[in-house]
Amino acid sequence: MPIVVRPEDIRLPKRMLRKDILYRLGLEEGKQIGLQEGRQIGKLEFAQNMVITLVESKLGYVPEGLEERVREIKDRDFLHALIKELISSEKVLEVLKKELNL
């Protein structure tokens, strides 16, 4: 990550300049980490919504307790595998019973 020195920074004493730059670097790093975490949460929520929507479109309703159970799942790879299995299966309820213990 490049260090940017603003013109007004040059007038600061060396000690304050270093603290200011490190502070801004820390802020920038914190923003980047926050964005990455936000994206991961968004991807997880999208996968959870996809499972619920897929079940609703195949069955015409969402079985009781399904939404709460799906929201508890934090493993995106598992959700993706579940989505693939639900798409290819004709027996959606059996898949849900096997994979989610519903």
C-alpha positions in Angstrom: 0.0 0.0 0.0 1.6 3.4 -1.0 2.2 6.0 1.6 0.7 9.3 0.7 2.1 12.5 2.2 -0.1 15.5 2.0 1.4 19.0 1.6 0.2 20.0 5.1 2.0 16.9 6.6 5.4 18.3 5.6 5.0 21.2 8.1 4.5 18.8 11.0 7.4 17.9 13.2 8.9 14.5 12.2 7.5 12.7 15.2 3.9 13.9 14.5 4.3 13.2 10.8 5.2 9.6 11.5 2.2 9.1 13.8 -0.1 10.8 11.3 1.0 8.5 8.5 0.8 5.4 10.6 -2.7 6.4 11.8 -3.9 6.9 8.2 -2.3 3.6 7.2 -4.1 1.9 10.0 -7.4 3.5 9.0 -7.0 2.4 5.4 -6.1 -1.1 6.5 -9.2 -1.2 8.8 -11.4 -0.1 6.0 -10.1 -2.8 3.7 -10.6 -5.5 6.3 -14.1 -4.2 7.0 -15.0 -4.3 3.3 -13.7 -7.8 3.0 -15.7 -9.0 6.0 -18.8 -7.2 4.6 -18.4 -9.0 1.3 -18.0 -12.4 3.0 -21.2 -11.8 5.0 -23.0 -10.7 1.9 -22.0 -13.8 0.0 -23.1 -16.0 2.9 -26.5 -14.3 3.1 -26.9 -14.6 -0.6 -26.2 -18.4 -0.4 -28.7 -18.7 2.5 -31.4 -16.8 0.6 -30.7 -18.9 -2.5 -31.4 -22.1 -0.6 -34.6 -20.7 0.9 -35.8 -19.4 -2.5 -34.9 -22.6 -4.3 -36.9 -24.7 -1.8 -39.8 -22.3 -2.0 -39.8 -22.5 -5.8 -39.6 -26.3 -5.9 -42.2 -27.0 -3.1 -44.4 -23.9 -3.3 -43.8 -23.2 0.4 -41.0 -23.0 2.9 -41.2 -25.8 5.5 -41.5 -24.7 9.1 -38.1 -24.2 10.7 -36.2 -24.2 7.4 -35.4 -20.5 7.3 -34.1 -20.5 10.9 -32.0 -23.7 10.2 -30.5 -22.2 7.0 -29.6 -18.9 8.8 -27.6 -20.9 11.4 -25.4 -22.3 8.6 -22.2 -20.3 8.3 -20.3 -22.6 5.8 -20.8 -21.2 2.3 -19.3 -24.2 0.7 -21.9 -26.4 2.4 -24.6 -24.1 1.2 -23.3 -24.2 -2.4 -23.3 -28.0 -2.3 -26.8 -28.0 -0.9 -28.0 -25.7 -3.7 -26.5 -28.0 -6.3 -28.1 -31.0 -4.7 -31.5 -29.3 -4.4 -31.4 -28.3 -8.1 -30.7 -31.8 -9.3 -33.0 -33.6 -6.9 -36.7 -34.3 -7.5 -37.2 -35.2 -3.8 -36.4 -31.9 -2.1 -37.9 -32.9 1.3 -35.7 -36.0 1.5 -32.6 -33.8 0.7 -33.6 -31.4 3.4 -34.2 -34.2 5.9 -30.8 -35.8 5.1 -28.7 -32.6 5.0 -30.4 -30.3 7.5 -32.2 -32.9 9.8 -35.6 -31.3 9.2 
